[in-house]
């Protein structure tokens, strides 16, 4: 495929765990396919699932089938053509799992926050809700959490911000929360059941936005450069 572009496209292989691009998008397994900084395919698309996620069908499974190969090549070529033509936003929008997707309604869930207070979906009725899934080992998550704290301060009681940690030891979660406790958000540690209730977590940070009626508005995967601008634009549309 690369040869077909006459030298305008370069194929680069990065070692697992050694990719700055993968870290930026919160991709912690392999394989992951990028065109420039557009995430085209993630491990789940090829049928590779992390611990506790459970198996299922990926976009390109079974990988041995000719149909899966053809679909994968079509998706990569579409992204390449869009990026080369200067239409990167179009490439992101048409990716199999674009940075922004529409989530299902706010699910029923029940947790206890780091201060020992019950935290449940029913408690959030009537408020716009931002739910951030993050991890202590994810550097981009720190910047996103700080930004979410600023949103909570700016919009007050009209907005509820939940910071739910995954794949992280409790002591490390509490350390981060203590360092950032000035942020007026609700801190909690997620369970596998909680993650599944929100549609699983395949990248961190993962941000879900729900309106005051609990309807899913948008989901943002990873931390692309436009995350804060795009998410806040959606937020302003639904704030009362």
Secondary structure, 3 states (H helix, E strand, C coil): CCHHHCCCCCCCCCCCCCCHHHHHHCCCCCCCEEECCEEEECHHHHCCCCCCCCCCCCCCCCCCCHHHHHHHHHHHHHHHHHHHCCCHHHHHHHCCCCCEECCCCCCCCEEEECCCCEEEHHHHCCCEEEEEEECCCCHHHHHHHHHHHHHHHHHHHHEEEEEEECCCCHHHHHHHHHHCCCCCCEEEECCHHHHHHCCCCCCCCEEEEECCCCCEEEEEECCCCCHHHHHHHHHHHHCC
